[in-house]
Amino acid sequence: MASVKYCWMRRGCDPEMWERCPHAVPGVFSPCPADCCYTACDKPQHKVATDLDILLDPNVDRRAAMKEQCMFCEFFLTTAPRIQ
């Protein structure tokens, strides 16, 4: 992947908050839960996926997402890294 940081690669809170957050565990896949206030996405490309083929695509690397909310975003599901 290019050096561009995609929206799903960033947590919604700042580094100071990460120190207190139980979901920001270094070295452990622990995405921010969808109900966290800091994961709300206001990006223009954010769209909740409704197509089951996109939602259930087994080739999407869901571990690339730092937020659970991304895992049902059409932009993430169609643009995210793929499992080889």
mmCIF file of the N, C-alpha and C atoms, coordinates in Angstrom:
data_MODEL
# 
_entry.id   MODEL 
# 
loop_
_atom_site.group_PDB 
_atom_site.id 
_atom_site.type_symbol 
_atom_site.label_atom_id 
_atom_site.label_alt_id 
_atom_site.label_comp_id 
_atom_site.label_asym_id 
_atom_site.label_entity_id 
_atom_site.label_seq_id 
_atom_site.pdbx_PDB_ins_code 
_atom_site.Cartn_x 
_atom_site.Cartn_y 
_atom_site.Cartn_z 
_atom_site.occupancy 
_atom_site.B_iso_or_equiv 
_atom_site.pdbx_formal_charge 
_atom_site.auth_seq_id 
_atom_site.auth_comp_id 
_atom_site.auth_asym_id 
_atom_site.auth_atom_id 
_atom_site.pdbx_PDB_model_num 
ATOM 1   N N  . MET A 1 1  ? 0.841   -1.171  0.000  1.00 0.00 ? 1  MET A N  1 
ATOM 2   C CA . MET A 1 1  ? 0.000   0.000   0.000  1.00 0.00 ? 1  MET A CA 1 
ATOM 3   C C  . MET A 1 1  ? 0.889   1.238   0.000  1.00 0.00 ? 1  MET A C  1 
ATOM 4   N N  . ALA A 1 2  ? 0.447   2.266   -0.639 1.00 0.00 ? 2  ALA A N  1 
ATOM 5   C CA . ALA A 1 2  ? 1.219   3.508   -0.717 1.00 0.00 ? 2  ALA A CA 1 
ATOM 6   C C  . ALA A 1 2  ? 1.354   4.124   0.673  1.00 0.00 ? 2  ALA A C  1 
ATOM 7   N N  . SER A 1 3  ? 2.146   5.173   0.762  1.00 0.00 ? 3  SER A N  1 
ATOM 8   C CA . SER A 1 3  ? 2.367   5.815   2.048  1.00 0.00 ? 3  SER A CA 1 
ATOM 9   C C  . SER A 1 3  ? 1.171   6.663   2.487  1.00 0.00 ? 3  SER A C  1 
ATOM 10  N N  . VAL A 1 4  ? 0.127   6.726   1.678  1.00 0.00 ? 4  VAL A N  1 
ATOM 11  C CA . VAL A 1 4  ? -1.082  7.467   2.029  1.00 0.00 ? 4  VAL A CA 1 
ATOM 12  C C  . VAL A 1 4  ? -1.734  6.800   3.229  1.00 0.00 ? 4  VAL A C  1 
ATOM 13  N N  . LYS A 1 5  ? -2.166  7.606   4.188  1.00 0.00 ? 5  LYS A N  1 
ATOM 14  C CA . LYS A 1 5  ? -2.886  7.053   5.326  1.00 0.00 ? 5  LYS A CA 1 
ATOM 15  C C  . LYS A 1 5  ? -4.374  7.127   5.039  1.00 0.00 ? 5  LYS A C  1 
ATOM 16  N N  . TYR A 1 6  ? -4.977  5.988   4.847  1.00 0.00 ? 6  TYR A N  1 
ATOM 17  C CA . TYR A 1 6  ? -6.409  5.945   4.599  1.00 0.00 ? 6  TYR A CA 1 
ATOM 18  C C  . TYR A 1 6  ? -7.163  6.182   5.897  1.00 0.00 ? 6  TYR A C  1 
ATOM 19  N N  . CYS A 1 7  ? -8.410  6.629   5.785  1.00 0.00 ? 7  CYS A N  1 
ATOM 20  C CA . CYS A 1 7  ? -9.208  6.959   6.969  1.00 0.00 ? 7  CYS A CA 1 
ATOM 21  C C  . CYS A 1 7  ? -9.341  5.770   7.920  1.00 0.00 ? 7  CYS A C  1 
ATOM 22  N N  . TRP A 1 8  ? -9.389  4.565   7.408  1.00 0.00 ? 8  TRP A N  1 
ATOM 23  C CA . TRP A 1 8  ? -9.554  3.396   8.277  1.00 0.00 ? 8  TRP A CA 1 
ATOM 24  C C  . TRP A 1 8  ? -8.277  3.048   9.042  1.00 0.00 ? 8  TRP A C  1 
ATOM 25  N N  . MET A 1 9  ? -7.189  3.714   8.713  1.00 0.00 ? 9  MET A N  1 
ATOM 26  C CA . MET A 1 9  ? -5.917  3.440   9.386  1.00 0.00 ? 9  MET A CA 1 
ATOM 27  C C  . MET A 1 9  ? -5.690  4.361   10.593 1.00 0.00 ? 9  MET A C  1 
ATOM 28  N N  . ARG A 1 10 ? -6.664  5.208   10.885 1.00 0.00 ? 10 ARG A N  1 
ATOM 29  C CA . ARG A 1 10 ? -6.532  6.162   11.987 1.00 0.00 ? 10 ARG A CA 1 
ATOM 30  C C  . ARG A 1 10 ? -7.625  5.956   13.015 1.00 0.00 ? 10 ARG A C  1 
ATOM 31  N N  . ARG A 1 11 ? -7.249  6.036   14.255 1.00 0.00 ? 11 ARG A N  1 
ATOM 32  C CA . ARG A 1 11 ? -8.245  6.026   15.324 1.00 0.00 ? 11 ARG A CA 1 
ATOM 33  C C  . ARG A 1 11 ? -8.882  7.410   15.369 1.00 0.00 ? 11 ARG A C  1 
ATOM 34  N N  . GLY A 1 12 ? -10.024 7.512   15.989 1.00 0.00 ? 12 GLY A N  1 
ATOM 35  C CA . GLY A 1 12 ? -10.723 8.794   16.039 1.00 0.00 ? 12 GLY A CA 1 
ATOM 36  C C  . GLY A 1 12 ? -10.257 9.698   17.164 1.00 0.00 ? 12 GLY A C  1 
ATOM 37  N N  . CYS A 1 13 ? -9.466  9.188   18.072 1.00 0.00 ? 13 CYS A N  1 
ATOM 38  C CA . CYS A 1 13 ? -9.025  9.990   19.210 1.00 0.00 ? 13 CYS A CA 1 
ATOM 39  C C  . CYS A 1 13 ? -7.541  10.335  19.074 1.00 0.00 ? 13 CYS A C  1 
ATOM 40  N N  . ASP A 1 14 ? -7.060  11.148  19.982 1.00 0.00 ? 14 ASP A N  1 
ATOM 41  C CA . ASP A 1 14 ? -5.665  11.581  19.909 1.00 0.00 ? 14 ASP A CA 1 
ATOM 42  C C  . ASP A 1 14 ? -4.750  10.668  20.742 1.00 0.00 ? 14 ASP A C  1 
ATOM 43  N N  . PRO A 1 15 ? -3.440  10.789  20.565 1.00 0.00 ? 15 PRO A N  1 
ATOM 44  C CA . PRO A 1 15 ? -2.499  9.901   21.265 1.00 0.00 ? 15 PRO A CA 1 
ATOM 45  C C  . PRO A 1 15 ? -2.629  9.923   22.793 1.00 0.00 ? 15 PRO A C  1 
ATOM 46  N N  . GLU A 1 16 ? -2.971  11.061  23.377 1.00 0.00 ? 16 GLU A N  1 
ATOM 47  C CA . GLU A 1 16 ? -3.137  11.137  24.825 1.00 0.00 ? 16 GLU A CA 1 
ATOM 48  C C  . GLU A 1 16 ? -4.296  10.244  25.275 1.00 0.00 ? 16 GLU A C  1 
ATOM 49  N N  . MET A 1 17 ? -5.351  10.212  24.490 1.00 0.00 ? 17 MET A N  1 
ATOM 50  C CA . MET A 1 17 ? -6.510  9.377   24.817 1.00 0.00 ? 17 MET A CA 1 
ATOM 51  C C  . MET A 1 17 ? -6.179  7.893   24.653 1.00 0.00 ? 17 MET A C  1 
ATOM 52  N N  . TRP A 1 18 ? -5.290  7.573   23.700 1.00 0.00 ? 18 TRP A N  1 
ATOM 53  C CA . TRP A 1 18 ? -4.909  6.173   23.469 1.00 0.00 ? 18 TRP A CA 1 
ATOM 54  C C  . TRP A 1 18 ? -4.324  5.560   24.734 1.00 0.00 ? 18 TRP A C  1 
ATOM 55  N N  . GLU A 1 19 ? -3.614  6.360   25.503 1.00 0.00 ? 19 GLU A N  1 
ATOM 56  C CA . GLU A 1 19 ? -2.984  5.848   26.730 1.00 0.00 ? 19 GLU A CA 1 
ATOM 57  C C  . GLU A 1 19 ? -4.013  5.343   27.733 1.00 0.00 ? 19 GLU A C  1 
ATOM 58  N N  . ARG A 1 20 ? -5.230  5.872   27.671 1.00 0.00 ? 20 ARG A N  1 
ATOM 59  C CA . ARG A 1 20 ? -6.287  5.469   28.612 1.00 0.00 ? 20 ARG A CA 1 
ATOM 60  C C  . ARG A 1 20 ? -7.319  4.535   27.988 1.00 0.00 ? 20 ARG A C  1 
ATOM 61  N N  . CYS A 1 21 ? -7.280  4.404   26.684 1.00 0.00 ? 21 CYS A N  1 
ATOM 62  C CA . CYS A 1 21 ? -8.303  3.629   25.983 1.00 0.00 ? 21 CYS A CA 1 
ATOM 63  C C  . CYS A 1 21 ? -8.011  2.128   26.045 1.00 0.00 ? 21 CYS A C  1 
ATOM 64  N N  . PRO A 1 22 ? -8.980  1.333   26.461 1.00 0.00 ? 22 PRO A N  1 
ATOM 65  C CA . PRO A 1 22 ? -8.753  -0.122  26.513 1.00 0.00 ? 22 PRO A CA 1 
ATOM 66  C C  . PRO A 1 22 ? -8.703  -0.772  25.131 1.00 0.00 ? 22 PRO A C  1 
ATOM 67  N N  . HIS A 1 23 ? -9.064  -0.026  24.092 1.00 0.00 ? 23 HIS A N  1 
ATOM 68  C CA . HIS A 1 23 ? -9.073  -0.591  22.742 1.00 0.00 ? 23 HIS A CA 1 
ATOM 69  C C  . HIS A 1 23 ? -7.808  -0.285  21.971 1.00 0.00 ? 23 HIS A C  1 
ATOM 70  N N  . ALA A 1 24 ? -7.004  0.650   22.426 1.00 0.00 ? 24 ALA A N  1 
ATOM 71  C CA . ALA A 1 24 ? -5.769  1.022   21.730 1.00 0.00 ? 24 ALA A CA 1 
ATOM 72  C C  . ALA A 1 24 ? -4.593  0.277   22.355 1.00 0.00 ? 24 ALA A C  1 
ATOM 73  N N  . VAL A 1 25 ? -4.568  -1.023  22.158 1.00 0.00 ? 25 VAL A N  1 
ATOM 74  C CA . VAL A 1 25 ? -3.525  -1.860  22.735 1.00 0.00 ? 25 VAL A CA 1 
ATOM 75  C C  . VAL A 1 25 ? -2.440  -2.096  21.687 1.00 0.00 ? 25 VAL A C  1 
ATOM 76  N N  . PRO A 1 26 ? -1.226  -1.602  21.919 1.00 0.00 ? 26 PRO A N  1 
ATOM 77  C CA . PRO A 1 26 ? -0.158  -1.794  20.939 1.00 0.00 ? 26 PRO A CA 1 
ATOM 78  C C  . PRO A 1 26 ? 0.114   -3.280  20.670 1.00 0.00 ? 26 PRO A C  1 
ATOM 79  N N  . GLY A 1 27 ? 0.233   -3.616  19.397 1.00 0.00 ? 27 GLY A N  1 
ATOM 80  C CA . GLY A 1 27 ? 0.558   -4.986  19.015 1.00 0.00 ? 27 GLY A CA 1 
ATOM 81  C C  . GLY A 1 27 ? -0.597  -5.967  19.049 1.00 0.00 ? 27 GLY A C  1 
ATOM 82  N N  . VAL A 1 28 ? -1.788  -5.498  19.387 1.00 0.00 ? 28 VAL A N  1 
ATOM 83  C CA . VAL A 1 28 ? -2.968  -6.371  19.467 1.00 0.00 ? 28 VAL A CA 1 
ATOM 84  C C  . VAL A 1 28 ? -4.058  -5.794  18.574 1.00 0.00 ? 28 VAL A C  1 
ATOM 85  N N  . PHE A 1 29 ? -4.689  -6.643  17.756 1.00 0.00 ? 29 PHE A N  1 
ATOM 86  C CA . PHE A 1 29 ? -5.797  -6.168  16.927 1.00 0.00 ? 29 PHE A CA 1 
ATOM 87  C C  . PHE A 1 29 ? -6.978  -5.896  17.840 1.00 0.00 ? 29 PHE A C  1 
ATOM 88  N N  . SER A 1 30 ? -7.253  -4.632  18.070 1.00 0.00 ? 30 SER A N  1 
ATOM 89  C CA . SER A 1 30 ? -8.331  -4.222  18.961 1.00 0.00 ? 30 SER A CA 1 
ATOM 90  C C  . SER A 1 30 ? -8.933  -2.929  18.422 1.00 0.00 ? 30 SER A C  1 
ATOM 91  N N  . PRO A 1 31 ? -9.801  -3.040  17.407 1.00 0.00 ? 31 PRO A N  1 
ATOM 92  C CA . PRO A 1 31 ? -10.360 -1.840  16.792 1.00 0.00 ? 31 PRO A CA 1 
ATOM 93  C C  . PRO A 1 31 ? -11.288 -1.083  17.739 1.00 0.00 ? 31 PRO A C  1 
ATOM 94  N N  . CYS A 1 32 ? -11.401 0.209   17.490 1.00 0.00 ? 32 CYS A N  1 
ATOM 95  C CA . CYS A 1 32 ? -12.320 1.035   18.266 1.00 0.00 ? 32 CYS A CA 1 
ATOM 96  C C  . CYS A 1 32 ? -13.741 0.527   18.015 1.00 0.00 ? 32 CYS A C  1 
ATOM 97  N N  . PRO A 1 33 ? -14.545 0.374   19.065 1.00 0.00 ? 33 PRO A N  1 
ATOM 98  C CA . PRO A 1 33 ? -15.917 -0.102  18.865 1.00 0.00 ? 33 PRO A CA 1 
ATOM 99  C C  . PRO A 1 33 ? -16.761 0.939   18.130 1.00 0.00 ? 33 PRO A C  1 
ATOM 100 N N  . ALA A 1 34 ? -17.738 0.466   17.396 1.00 0.00 ? 34 ALA A N  1 
ATOM 101 C CA . ALA A 1 34 ? -18.580 1.352   16.586 1.00 0.00 ? 34 ALA A CA 1 
ATOM 102 C C  . ALA A 1 34 ? -19.349 2.365   17.428 1.00 0.00 ? 34 ALA A C  1 
ATOM 103 N N  . ASP A 1 35 ? -19.596 2.046   18.703 1.00 0.00 ? 35 ASP A N  1 
ATOM 104 C CA . ASP A 1 35 ? -20.368 2.975   19.533 1.00 0.00 ? 35 ASP A CA 1 
ATOM 105 C C  . ASP A 1 35 ? -19.501 4.020   20.241 1.00 0.00 ? 35 ASP A C  1 
ATOM 106 N N  . CYS A 1 36 ? -18.202 4.052   19.971 1.00 0.00 ? 36 CYS A N  1 
ATOM 107 C CA . CYS A 1 36 ? -17.312 5.059   20.547 1.00 0.00 ? 36 CYS A CA 1 
ATOM 108 C C  . CYS A 1 36 ? -17.605 6.412   19.896 1.00 0.00 ? 36 CYS A C  1 
ATOM 109 N N  . CYS A 1 37 ? -17.692 7.446   20.702 1.00 0.00 ? 37 CYS A N  1 
ATOM 110 C CA . CYS A 1 37 ? -17.976 8.802   20.190 1.00 0.00 ? 37 CYS A CA 1 
ATOM 111 C C  . CYS A 1 37 ? -16.941 9.283   19.183 1.00 0.00 ? 37 CYS A C  1 
ATOM 112 N N  . TYR A 1 38 ? -15.714 8.800   19.278 1.00 0.00 ? 38 TYR A N  1 
ATOM 113 C CA . TYR A 1 38 ? -14.628 9.287   18.434 1.00 0.00 ? 38 TYR A CA 1 
ATOM 114 C C  . TYR A 1 38 ? -14.472 8.529   17.121 1.00 0.00 ? 38 TYR A C  1 
ATOM 115 N N  . THR A 1 39 ? -15.341 7.576   16.855 1.00 0.00 ? 39 THR A N  1 
ATOM 116 C CA . THR A 1 39 ? -15.225 6.836   15.598 1.00 0.00 ? 39 THR A CA 1 
ATOM 117 C C  . THR A 1 39 ? -16.248 7.267   14.563 1.00 0.00 ? 39 THR A C  1 
ATOM 118 N N  . ALA A 1 40 ? -17.097 8.222   14.898 1.00 0.00 ? 40 ALA A N  1 
ATOM 119 C CA . ALA A 1 40 ? -18.081 8.708   13.926 1.00 0.00 ? 40 ALA A CA 1 
ATOM 120 C C  . ALA A 1 40 ? -17.348 9.232   12.693 1.00 0.00 ? 40 ALA A C  1 
ATOM 121 N N  . CYS A 1 41 ? -17.772 8.813   11.532 1.00 0.00 ? 41 CYS A N  1 
ATOM 122 C CA . CYS A 1 41 ? -17.092 9.186   10.288 1.00 0.00 ? 41 CYS A CA 1 
ATOM 123 C C  . CYS A 1 41 ? -17.890 10.254  9.555  1.00 0.00 ? 41 CYS A C  1 
ATOM 124 N N  . ASP A 1 42 ? -17.229 11.363  9.280  1.00 0.00 ? 42 ASP A N  1 
ATOM 125 C CA . ASP A 1 42 ? -17.869 12.444  8.530  1.00 0.00 ? 42 ASP A CA 1 
ATOM 126 C C  . ASP A 1 42 ? -17.226 12.635  7.160  1.00 0.00 ? 42 ASP A C  1 
ATOM 127 N N  . LYS A 1 43 ? -16.464 11.647  6.738  1.00 0.00 ? 43 LYS A N  1 
ATOM 128 C CA . LYS A 1 43 ? -15.791 11.714  5.436  1.00 0.00 ? 43 LYS A CA 1 
ATOM 129 C C  . LYS A 1 43 ? -16.834 11.605  4.317  1.00 0.00 ? 43 LYS A C  1 
ATOM 130 N N  . PRO A 1 44 ? -16.643 12.339  3.230  1.00 0.00 ? 44 PRO A N  1 
ATOM 131 C CA . PRO A 1 44 ? -17.625 12.283  2.134  1.00 0.00 ? 44 PRO A CA 1 
ATOM 132 C C  . PRO A 1 44 ? -17.715 10.905  1.473  1.00 0.00 ? 44 PRO A C  1 
ATOM 133 N N  . GLN A 1 45 ? -16.656 10.107  1.549  1.00 0.00 ? 45 GLN A N  1 
ATOM 134 C CA . GLN A 1 45 ? -16.671 8.783   0.933  1.00 0.00 ? 45 GLN A CA 1 
ATOM 135 C C  . GLN A 1 45 ? -17.332 7.719   1.806  1.00 0.00 ? 45 GLN A C  1 
ATOM 136 N N  . HIS A 1 46 ? -17.678 8.063   3.057  1.00 0.00 ? 46 HIS A N  1 
ATOM 137 C CA . HIS A 1 46 ? -18.290 7.080   3.957  1.00 0.00 ? 46 HIS A CA 1 
ATOM 138 C C  . HIS A 1 46 ? -19.723 6.790   3.520  1.00 0.00 ? 46 HIS A C  1 
ATOM 139 N N  . LYS A 1 47 ? -19.997 5.513   3.342  1.00 0.00 ? 47 LYS A N  1 
ATOM 140 C CA . LYS A 1 47 ? -21.345 5.071   2.977  1.00 0.00 ? 47 LYS A CA 1 
ATOM 141 C C  . LYS A 1 47 ? -21.528 3.673   3.557  1.00 0.00 ? 47 LYS A C  1 
ATOM 142 N N  . VAL A 1 48 ? -22.594 3.495   4.298  1.00 0.00 ? 48 VAL A N  1 
ATOM 143 C CA . VAL A 1 48 ? -22.860 2.179   4.875  1.00 0.00 ? 48 VAL A CA 1 
ATOM 144 C C  . VAL A 1 48 ? -23.211 1.218   3.745  1.00 0.00 ? 48 VAL A C  1 
ATOM 145 N N  . ALA A 1 49 ? -22.497 0.114   3.694  1.00 0.00 ? 49 ALA A N  1 
ATOM 146 C CA . ALA A 1 49 ? -22.713 -0.883  2.639  1.00 0.00 ? 49 ALA A CA 1 
ATOM 147 C C  . ALA A 1 49 ? -24.026 -1.617  2.877  1.00 0.00 ? 49 ALA A C  1 
ATOM 148 N N  . THR A 1 50 ? -24.765 -1.842  1.799  1.00 0.00 ? 50 THR A N  1 
ATOM 149 C CA . THR A 1 50 ? -26.019 -2.595  1.886  1.00 0.00 ? 50 THR A CA 1 
ATOM 150 C C  . THR A 1 50 ? -25.991 -3.834  0.994  1.00 0.00 ? 50 THR A C  1 
ATOM 151 N N  . ASP A 1 51 ? -25.018 -3.911  0.115  1.00 0.00 ? 51 ASP A N  1 
ATOM 152 C CA . ASP A 1 51 ? -24.874 -5.049  -0.795 1.00 0.00 ? 51 ASP A CA 1 
ATOM 153 C C  . ASP A 1 51 ? -24.199 -6.199  -0.036 1.00 0.00 ? 51 ASP A C  1 
ATOM 154 N N  . LEU A 1 52 ? -24.888 -7.314  0.085  1.00 0.00 ? 52 LEU A N  1 
ATOM 155 C CA . LEU A 1 52 ? -24.338 -8.455  0.830  1.00 0.00 ? 52 LEU A CA 1 
ATOM 156 C C  . LEU A 1 52 ? -23.048 -8.990  0.231  1.00 0.00 ? 52 LEU A C  1 
ATOM 157 N N  . ASP A 1 53 ? -22.896 -8.914  -1.072 1.00 0.00 ? 53 ASP A N  1 
ATOM 158 C CA . ASP A 1 53 ? -21.657 -9.387  -1.695 1.00 0.00 ? 53 ASP A CA 1 
ATOM 159 C C  . ASP A 1 53 ? -20.467 -8.559  -1.216 1.00 0.00 ? 53 ASP A C  1 
ATOM 160 N N  . ILE A 1 54 ? -20.672 -7.263  -1.048 1.00 0.00 ? 54 ILE A N  1 
ATOM 161 C CA . ILE A 1 54 ? -19.604 -6.393  -0.547 1.00 0.00 ? 54 ILE A CA 1 
ATOM 162 C C  . ILE A 1 54 ? -19.384 -6.643  0.944  1.00 0.00 ? 54 ILE A C  1 
ATOM 163 N N  . LEU A 1 55 ? -20.456 -6.695  1.708  1.00 0.00 ? 55 LEU A N  1 
ATOM 164 C CA . LEU A 1 55 ? -20.355 -6.895  3.161  1.00 0.00 ? 55 LEU A CA 1 
ATOM 165 C C  . LEU A 1 55 ? -19.698 -8.215  3.540  1.00 0.00 ? 55 LEU A C  1 
ATOM 166 N N  . LEU A 1 56 ? -19.953 -9.252  2.762  1.00 0.00 ? 56 LEU A N  1 
ATOM 167 C CA . LEU A 1 56 ? -19.452 -10.582 3.102  1.00 0.00 ? 56 LEU A CA 1 
ATOM 168 C C  . LEU A 1 56 ? -18.218 -10.996 2.289  1.00 0.00 ? 56 LEU A C  1 
ATOM 169 N N  . ASP A 1 57 ? -17.630 -10.065 1.566  1.00 0.00 ? 57 ASP A N  1 
ATOM 170 C CA . ASP A 1 57 ? -16.457 -10.381 0.750  1.00 0.00 ? 57 ASP A CA 1 
ATOM 171 C C  . ASP A 1 57 ? -15.349 -10.974 1.628  1.00 0.00 ? 57 ASP A C  1 
ATOM 172 N N  . PRO A 1 58 ? -14.999 -12.240 1.426  1.00 0.00 ? 58 PRO A N  1 
ATOM 173 C CA . PRO A 1 58 ? -13.995 -12.878 2.278  1.00 0.00 ? 58 PRO A CA 1 
ATOM 174 C C  . PRO A 1 58 ? -12.563 -12.426 1.994  1.00 0.00 ? 58 PRO A C  1 
ATOM 175 N N  . ASN A 1 59 ? -12.363 -11.672 0.923  1.00 0.00 ? 59 ASN A N  1 
ATOM 176 C CA . ASN A 1 59 ? -11.013 -11.251 0.549  1.00 0.00 ? 59 ASN A CA 1 
ATOM 177 C C  . ASN A 1 59 ? -10.588 -9.923  1.156  1.00 0.00 ? 59 ASN A C  1 
ATOM 178 N N  . VAL A 1 60 ? -11.491 -9.229  1.849  1.00 0.00 ? 60 VAL A N  1 
ATOM 179 C CA . VAL A 1 60 ? -11.152 -7.941  2.467  1.00 0.00 ? 60 VAL A CA 1 
ATOM 180 C C  . VAL A 1 60 ? -10.346 -8.206  3.737  1.00 0.00 ? 60 VAL A C  1 
ATOM 181 N N  . ASP A 1 61 ? -9.237  -7.519  3.874  1.00 0.00 ? 61 ASP A N  1 
ATOM 182 C CA . ASP A 1 61 ? -8.422  -7.647  5.084  1.00 0.00 ? 61 ASP A CA 1 
ATOM 183 C C  . ASP A 1 61 ? -8.991  -6.716  6.152  1.00 0.00 ? 61 ASP A C  1 
ATOM 184 N N  . ARG A 1 62 ? -9.942  -7.210  6.909  1.00 0.00 ? 62 ARG A N  1 
ATOM 185 C CA . ARG A 1 62 ? -10.622 -6.400  7.923  1.00 0.00 ? 62 ARG A CA 1 
ATOM 186 C C  . ARG A 1 62 ? -9.698  -5.988  9.063  1.00 0.00 ? 62 ARG A C  1 
ATOM 187 N N  . ARG A 1 63 ? -8.593  -6.669  9.203  1.00 0.00 ? 63 ARG A N  1 
ATOM 188 C CA . ARG A 1 63 ? -7.635  -6.292  10.247 1.00 0.00 ? 63 ARG A CA 1 
ATOM 189 C C  . ARG A 1 63 ? -6.909  -4.992  9.910  1.00 0.00 ? 63 ARG A C  1 
ATOM 190 N N  . ALA A 1 64 ? -7.113  -4.465  8.712  1.00 0.00 ? 64 ALA A N  1 
ATOM 191 C CA . ALA A 1 64 ? -6.521  -3.181  8.337  1.00 0.00 ? 64 ALA A CA 1 
ATOM 192 C C  . ALA A 1 64 ? -7.275  -2.013  8.965  1.00 0.00 ? 64 ALA A C  1 
ATOM 193 N N  . ALA A 1 65 ? -8.488  -2.272  9.425  1.00 0.00 ? 65 ALA A N  1 
ATOM 194 C CA . ALA A 1 65 ? -9.327  -1.204  9.987  1.00 0.00 ? 65 ALA A CA 1 
ATOM 195 C C  . ALA A 1 65 ? -9.069  -1.014  11.477 1.00 0.00 ? 65 ALA A C  1 
ATOM 196 N N  . MET A 1 66 ? -8.845  0.211   11.869 1.00 0.00 ? 66 MET A N  1 
ATOM 197 C CA . MET A 1 66 ? -8.655  0.517   13.283 1.00 0.00 ? 66 MET A CA 1 
ATOM 198 C C  . MET A 1 66 ? -9.979  0.817   13.978 1.00 0.00 ? 66 MET A C  1 
ATOM 199 N N  . LYS A 1 67 ? -11.060 0.867   13.199 1.00 0.00 ? 67 LYS A N  1 
ATOM 200 C CA . LYS A 1 67 ? -12.381 1.157   13.758 1.00 0.00 ? 67 LYS A CA 1 
ATOM 201 C C  . LYS A 1 67 ? -13.370 0.116   13.241 1.00 0.00 ? 67 LYS A C  1 
ATOM 202 N N  . GLU A 1 68 ? -14.194 -0.403  14.129 1.00 0.00 ? 68 GLU A N  1 
ATOM 203 C CA . GLU A 1 68 ? -15.206 -1.379  13.714 1.00 0.00 ? 68 GLU A CA 1 
ATOM 204 C C  . GLU A 1 68 ? -16.155 -0.777  12.691 1.00 0.00 ? 68 GLU A C  1 
ATOM 205 N N  . GLN A 1 69 ? -16.428 0.512   12.811 1.00 0.00 ? 69 GLN A N  1 
ATOM 206 C CA . GLN A 1 69 ? -17.353 1.170   11.894 1.00 0.00 ? 69 GLN A CA 1 
ATOM 207 C C  . GLN A 1 69 ? -16.915 1.015   10.445 1.00 0.00 ? 69 GLN A C  1 
ATOM 208 N N  . CYS A 1 70 ? -15.630 0.961   10.210 1.00 0.00 ? 70 CYS A N  1 
ATOM 209 C CA . CYS A 1 70 ? -15.117 0.817   8.848  1.00 0.00 ? 70 CYS A CA 1 
ATOM 210 C C  . CYS A 1 70 ? -15.506 -0.532  8.241  1.00 0.00 ? 70 CYS A C  1 
ATOM 211 N N  . MET A 1 71 ? -15.712 -1.515  9.068  1.00 0.00 ? 71 MET A N  1 
ATOM 212 C CA . MET A 1 71 ? -15.963 -2.861  8.577  1.00 0.00 ? 71 MET A CA 1 
ATOM 213 C C  . MET A 1 71 ? -17.307 -3.016  7.890  1.00 0.00 ? 71 MET A C  1 
ATOM 214 N N  . PHE A 1 72 ? -18.164 -1.985  7.979  1.00 0.00 ? 72 PHE A N  1 
ATOM 215 C CA . PHE A 1 72 ? -19.406 -2.021  7.213  1.00 0.00 ? 72 PHE A CA 1 
ATOM 216 C C  . PHE A 1 72 ? -19.535 -0.771  6.334  1.00 0.00 ? 72 PHE A C  1 
ATOM 217 N N  . CYS A 1 73 ? -18.401 -0.122  6.059  1.00 0.00 ? 73 CYS A N  1 
ATOM 218 C CA . CYS A 1 73 ? -18.347 1.040   5.165  1.00 0.00 ? 73 CYS A CA 1 
ATOM 219 C C  . CYS A 1 73 ? -18.010 0.564   3.747  1.00 0.00 ? 73 CYS A C  1 
ATOM 220 N N  . GLU A 1 74 ? -18.812 0.970   2.798  1.00 0.00 ? 74 GLU A N  1 
ATOM 221 C CA . GLU A 1 74 ? -18.601 0.551   1.411  1.00 0.00 ? 74 GLU A CA 1 
ATOM 222 C C  . GLU A 1 74 ? -17.237 0.998   0.885  1.00 0.00 ? 74 GLU A C  1 
ATOM 223 N N  . PHE A 1 75 ? -16.802 2.200   1.251  1.00 0.00 ? 75 PHE A N  1 
ATOM 224 C CA . PHE A 1 75 ? -15.495 2.691   0.797  1.00 0.00 ? 75 PHE A CA 1 
ATOM 225 C C  . PHE A 1 75 ? -14.381 1.770   1.292  1.00 0.00 ? 75 PHE A C  1 
ATOM 226 N N  . PHE A 1 76 ? -14.407 1.416   2.563  1.00 0.00 ? 76 PHE A N  1 
ATOM 227 C CA . PHE A 1 76 ? -13.393 0.511   3.104  1.00 0.00 ? 76 PHE A CA 1 
ATOM 228 C C  . PHE A 1 76 ? -13.473 -0.853  2.426  1.00 0.00 ? 76 PHE A C  1 
ATOM 229 N N  . LEU A 1 77 ? -14.650 -1.409  2.363  1.00 0.00 ? 77 LEU A N  1 
ATOM 230 C CA . LEU A 1 77 ? -14.817 -2.763  1.840  1.00 0.00 ? 77 LEU A CA 1 
ATOM 231 C C  . LEU A 1 77 ? -14.413 -2.900  0.371  1.00 0.00 ? 77 LEU A C  1 
ATOM 232 N N  . THR A 1 78 ? -14.490 -1.818  -0.373 1.00 0.00 ? 78 THR A N  1 
ATOM 233 C CA . THR A 1 78 ? -14.114 -1.884  -1.797 1.00 0.00 ? 78 THR A CA 1 
ATOM 234 C C  . THR A 1 78 ? -12.696 -1.379  -2.060 1.00 0.00 ? 78 THR A C  1 
ATOM 235 N N  . THR A 1 79 ? -12.077 -0.706  -1.083 1.00 0.00 ? 79 THR A N  1 
ATOM 236 C CA . THR A 1 79 ? -10.770 -0.098  -1.290 1.00 0.00 ? 79 THR A CA 1 
ATOM 237 C C  . THR A 1 79 ? -9.681  -0.691  -0.403 1.00 0.00 ? 79 THR A C  1 
ATOM 238 N N  . ALA A 1 80 ? -10.061 -1.353  0.641  1.00 0.00 ? 80 ALA A N  1 
ATOM 239 C CA . ALA A 1 80 ? -9.110  -1.889  1.630  1.00 0.00 ? 80 ALA A CA 1 
ATOM 240 C C  . ALA A 1 80 ? -8.174  -2.929  1.027  1.00 0.00 ? 80 ALA A C  1 
ATOM 241 N N  . PRO A 1 81 ? -7.088  -3.199  1.725  1.00 0.00 ? 81 PRO A N  1 
ATOM 242 C CA . PRO A 1 81 ? -6.183  -4.270  1.270  1.00 0.00 ? 81 PRO A CA 1 
ATOM 243 C C  . PRO A 1 81 ? -6.938  -5.608  1.178  1.00 0.00 ? 81 PRO A C  1 
ATOM 244 N N  . ARG A 1 82 ? -6.447  -6.448  0.327  1.00 0.00 ? 82 ARG A N  1 
ATOM 245 C CA . ARG A 1 82 ? -7.045  -7.773  0.112  1.00 0.00 ? 82 ARG A CA 1 
ATOM 246 C C  . ARG A 1 82 ? -6.168  -8.854  0.722  1.00 0.00 ? 82 ARG A C  1 
ATOM 247 N N  . ILE A 1 83 ? -6.810  -9.898  1.149  1.00 0.00 ? 83 ILE A N  1 
ATOM 248 C CA . ILE A 1 83 ? -6.104  -11.073 1.665  1.00 0.00 ? 83 ILE A CA 1 
ATOM 249 C C  . ILE A 1 83 ? -5.673  -11.878 0.455  1.00 0.00 ? 83 ILE A C  1 
ATOM 250 N N  . GLN A 1 84 ? -4.419  -12.240 0.405  1.00 0.00 ? 84 GLN A N  1 
ATOM 251 C CA . GLN A 1 84 ? -3.887  -12.966 -0.752 1.00 0.00 ? 84 GLN A CA 1 
ATOM 252 C C  . GLN A 1 84 ? -4.168  -14.435 -0.652 1.00 0.00 ? 84 GLN A C  1 
# 
